[in-house]
Amino acid sequence: MSRSAEALEEVRQQIEDAGGAAEVRACDVSDSESLSALIEAVASTHGRLDILVNNAGMTRDGLILRMSDADFDLVIAVNLRSAFVACRAAARPMMRGRFGRVVNIGSVTGVIGNAGQANYAAAKAGLIGLTKSFAKELGPKGITANVVAPGFVETSMLDALGPQRREEVIRSLPVRRFAQPEEIAHVVSFVTSDLAGYLTGQVLVVDGGLAC
């Protein structure tokens, strides 16, 4: 899912070129009604819903004393409330199928906090509580829920880091590098597989040792 259908077409094409199949739909996850309708439509179209990965994320960084209510509320809406709405919408079709894998993409920031990111840290910490509660409520129905909490990953979210800051961060990491998106994807793939059927309510921190 993305807010831009155009942005999704390249990904869809890459998947199909690799021999896979993909269906893309655009959605503003901060719009609860639209997000719920999208998930319900997918479940209806395919007759079931097995896996939900909540990966929407954004930042509006600033020190607490300077952070506006609007910037705090927007980050909470996109990073936390959307996951709640998606989990709620996915719960019914998963319960009908007596199976489900939910993965909420958190952040190491939600575990250890970060100066200048009170809104982002609060949202990602909230995901942990949401996920653990979902795991306890839906576990008896064959549904698991876990958090994958990355550290620094080579995505557009790191564009704000200048060259000097990048080097400082890399030197602080035991592995001395940022993660590649594929490395996080492999963890998500494991958590959603049959191999992880007994794993639920957990936070898998994938941060190159940042929080160790």
N, C-alpha and C positions, 0 to 999 in steps of 0.2 A: 504494500500500500504506500501511496505517496499523495501529497496534495496536488501534484502535477502528473497528469497522465503521460505527458511527453517524457518526463524523467524516468518513467517506468518502462517505456518501450525498449530502451537500450538494454536494460536488465533482462527483460523477457526474451529479446533476441539472442542475448548471450546464452541464456539457459537452453533455448531451442537449438542453437548452433552446437551446443555440447551434447545434444541428444535427449534433452529433457523436455518437459512440458510445463507451461506456466500460464497463469491467468492473472491479469493485473487490474486493479481497481483503484481509483484515486479517492482520497478521503482526507478531510481536515479532522484529525483526531481530537482537537479541542471542542468540536461540535458533537456533543454526546448523542444527539438524536441521529445524526448521519452515521456515526461510528456504529451504533447499535444496529441500525438498519443494514449496514454493509455486512456485518457479521451474520446477521439473521439471513440475509440473502445468499451468502456463500453456503451456509449450512443447508438452506432449502434447495439450492441448485444441485449440490452434490449429495444430499441425503444424509450427511453426517458431518461432524467437525471433530477431528482428532487432535490437532496441534494448534496452539495459539502462542505466538511469540510477540510480545509487546516490546518494540524496539524504538519507538518514537522518542526523540530527545532534542532538547534545545537548551541554550544558556542565555542568561541576561545577567552577566556578572557585575558585581559591585560590592563595596563594603556595606555592612549592615546599616551604618549610620546614614549612608547615601542611597540605599536601595529604596525604590518607590514601591508602593503597594501594587501598582500595575505590573511591574517587572516580577515581583514575587508571585502574584496570582497567575500570570501567564505561564511561568515555568512549572508551577504546581499543576495547572490545568493540562498542559501537554505531557509532562513527564510522569505524573502520578494519577490524576483523575481519569485520564484516558485509559490507563491500565485497569483501573477499577471498572470503568464502563465496559471495556472489552471482556474482562473476566466475567462480569455479570451476564453479558449477552451470550458468551460462549458456554456458560454453565449448563443451560437447559439442553442444548443438543448433545453436549458431552455426557450429561446424566442419562439421556435417552439411550445413548450408545454404550453406557457403562464403561467408558474409556475416555481418557483425555490426558494430554501433556501440555502444561502451561509453563512457559519460560518468560519471566520478566527480566529485561536487560537493565540491570542496575549500574552501579559504579563503585569503585573503591572509595570515591568521595562520600558515598552514603554510609560507609563503614567508619572512616577516620575523619571526615569533615575536611573543609578546605577554606582558608581565608579568602574572602571575596566571592564565595559561592554558597552563601547561606540558603538561597532558594533552591539551587540545584541539589545541595547536600540534603536538604529537608525532603525534597521530592524522592530522591533515591533511597534515603533511609525509610521513608514511608512505604516504598515498594517492598521492603523487607517485611514489615509488619503486615502489609496487605497479602503478600504471598504466603506467609506462615498461617495467616487466618484462613485463606482460601484452601490451603493444603489440609488443614484440620477439618474444615466443613465438608470438603468434597472427596477426601480420601476414601471414605466408605463406598463411594460410587465408582471407584476405579480410576480416579483422576489425581494426578500428581501436579505439584506446582513448586517451582524452584526459581532462584535468582542467579543469574550469571552476572558477576560484577567485574567488568574490565577495568584496567588501569588506563594508561596512555596508549591509544590505538591510532595508527596512521590513517586518519580520516580528516574530513574537512573541518572537524571541530578543533583540530590542532593548528589550524591556519593562523590563529591569533598569536601563537607563540613565535617570537622572533628567533633568529639563529642562536643568539647567546643563551636565551632561556631554554631552547631545545637542548643545547649541550649540557646546561646545568641539570636539567631533569634527567637526561640520559645517564649522566655520571652518578646520579642518586639511586639508580636502579641496579640491583645486583646483576641482572642479565645484560645491562649496558645497551639496551635498545628499546624502541617502542614495539608494540605488538602489531602484527599484520591482521587485517580484518578476518582473513581466513582462519587464523588461529582461534579467534573467538567463535567463529562459525562452527569449528570442529567440536568445541565444548558444547555448544547448543545442540548440535547433531547428536552427541552422546546422550545428553539429558533427555532428549525427546525419543530416544530409541528404546527398544525392548530391554536392552541391557541395563537400563536405569529404572526399571519398574519399581524398585524398592527405595528409590531416592526421592524424597519429598520434603518440602519445608526447609530446604537448605540454601545456603549462600555460597556459591562457588566463586571465589575471588581469583581472577586471572589477571594479575597485575605486574608480573615480572619481579615479584618480591618487594614491591613498594611498601606494603603494609606489614611486612614480616618483622 
